[in-house]
Amino acid sequence: MAQNNYEIEFLGNGQFEYVQDIHSREMLINAWKAITNTELWDFVKQDIDTFMFSSDPRIDIIGNKMIELGYGGHSGSSFGWTMRTMQFIAKR
């Protein structure tokens, strides 16, 4: 899939200025940093059945990094939503 510069800048800057809800933005920024720091973007890009109930240790690595970076308030649902959003970005 070809990407134009606007799409890359809009989706790929890691700041999520376009997200109005501050709590959602905080979750996305934290996940972006966690995936970047753990170098697991190629993993997140894969077709993954579930983030919430997975036993894959790479998901634990990302989740632990999120906590280390200061966000430990995820429910299963918010973690799943956040990771699906990161997957959407990774695939583009």
Order of alpha helices (4+ residues) and beta strands (2+ residues): alpha-alpha-alpha-alpha-alpha
